[in-house]
Amino acid sequence: MVNVDKEWVKKQLDKAISAEQSIIESEKDHRDKLAGHRDLSVMYDRIIQDDEKHLDELKGVGRRYGIESSKMEGAGRIAGRLKGMAEGMVATDSFQDIGDDLAMKATAVNNDIVWKNIFSNIGDLDSANAMDRAAAEDEQHEMMIRNTLTSVGVMEAHGEMLEEE
C-alpha cells in the first residue's frame, strides 16, 4: 500500500478545479467577443464543451478525495469574477485574447500530464486514466488554438482587423 497524503492531494485538486473553471470562463468570454466569426465561435464551442466534460471528470476525482461539490462551484465563480475584473482593467484585442487562451491551454496540458503521473504513481488508475483523456483532448485544443492564433495574426498583419462584438 502506497502512503498518500490525501489532504495535499485534496488541496492541489481544489486549485486545479478552480483553474479549469477559470479557463472555461475565459473561453466563453472570448467566444462571445468573436460571435461574428462563425468558425472561431464553433471552435470555442467545441473546446468549451470538452472542457466542461473535463471539469466534470475532475470534480469526480475531487469527490474521491473529499472535495465537496458546493465548494468547487464557489471557487470557480470567484476565480471567474476576479479574472473578469482584471481583464476589464486592461484593454485586449483578439490576437492577445487567443494568445492568452493558448498559454492557458498549454499549462492545462502540462497539468493534466503531471496529474496523470501523480495518480498513476499513487495507484489511483481511474483518476490517472481520466487525466490522460483530458491531456489528449487538451493537446488537440492547444493545436487548434495555435492554428487559429496564427491565422488571426496573418489576417491582422495584412490589415484585415478581426472585428469583436
C-alpha positions, 0 to 999 in steps of 0.5 A: 500500500502506497502512503498518500497524503490525501489532504495535499492531494485534496488541496492541489485538486481544489486549485486545479478545479478552480483553474479549469473553471477559470479557463472555461470562463475565459473561453466563453468570454472570448467566444462571445467577443468573436460571435461574428466569426462563425468558425472561431465561435464553433471552435470555442464551442467545441473546446468549451464543451470538452472542457466542461466534460473535463471539469466534470471528470475532475470534480469526480476525482475531487469527490474521491478525495473529499472535495465537496461539490458546493465548494468547487462551484464557489471557487470557480465563480470567484476565480471567474469574477476576479479574472473578469475584473482584471481583464476589464482593467486592461484593454485586449484585442483578439490576437492577445485574447487567443494568445492568452487562451493558448498559454492557458491551454498549454499549462492545462496540458502540462497539468493534466500530464503531471496529474496523470503521473501523480495518480498513476504513481499513487495507484489511483488508475481511474483518476490517472486514466481520466487525466490522460483523456483530458491531456489528449483532448487538451493537446488537440485544443492547444493545436487548434488554438495555435492554428487559429492564433496564427491565422488571426495574426496573418489576417491582422498583419495584412490589415484585415482587423478581426472585428469583436462584438 
